[in-house]
Amino acid sequence: MSKSAQFIDYFLSHREITKELAAKIDPKHYTYKPTPTSMEAQKLVNHIIESTYTFVRLANKQDTEKLLDENDSTDLTEKVNTYTEATVKLLSALSDDDFEQVIDVSQILGKKVPASQLLNMAIDHEINHKGNLFVYLREMGHTNLPMYVKV
């Protein structure tokens, strides 16, 4: 199995849970935030999916871009699906050698890193914020939540 295929499986094992969590957020709770300094629920989901997509674009040596405008009214589940499909497409384009290529992310992270490290950072970032989503959903009253990763 190629590195790309392995990474896609790993990515989707986490993204599927992010997708399930986002689907539980009722539009009336899109602006919910647990503390005054927290991101609103909708913005947190947008941040997760846009950041991962951005990291994967950088690993593909592409400029950053957003697929949807920040104020786009598309349903959260639809947004997650759109970004997931685009992210998988970019990951599929990576060869095994591409994972070893050094990517200059000095302007963002202050250094150059191999694409594999950048991609792992993207997943770590998503995992971190997915944990935030679990808290948000518990505070919204949800008790039937998935495991943190799809096995």
Sequence and secondary structure as in RCSB ss.txt:
>XXXX:A:sequence
MSKSAQFIDYFLSHREITKELAAKIDPKHYTYKPTPTSMEAQKLVNHIIESTYTFVRLANKQDTEKLLDENDSTD
LTEKVNTYTEATVKLLSALSDDDFEQVIDVSQILGKKVPASQLLNMAIDHEINHKGNLFVYLREMGHTNLPMYVK
V
>XXXX:A:secstr
  HHHHHHHHHHHHHHHHHHHHHTS GGGTT  SSTTS  HHHHHHHHHHHHHHHHHHHTT     SS TT    
HHHHHHHHHHHHHHHHHT  TGGGGSEEE HHHHSSEEEHHHHHHHHHHHHHHHHHHHHHHHHHTT      SS 
 
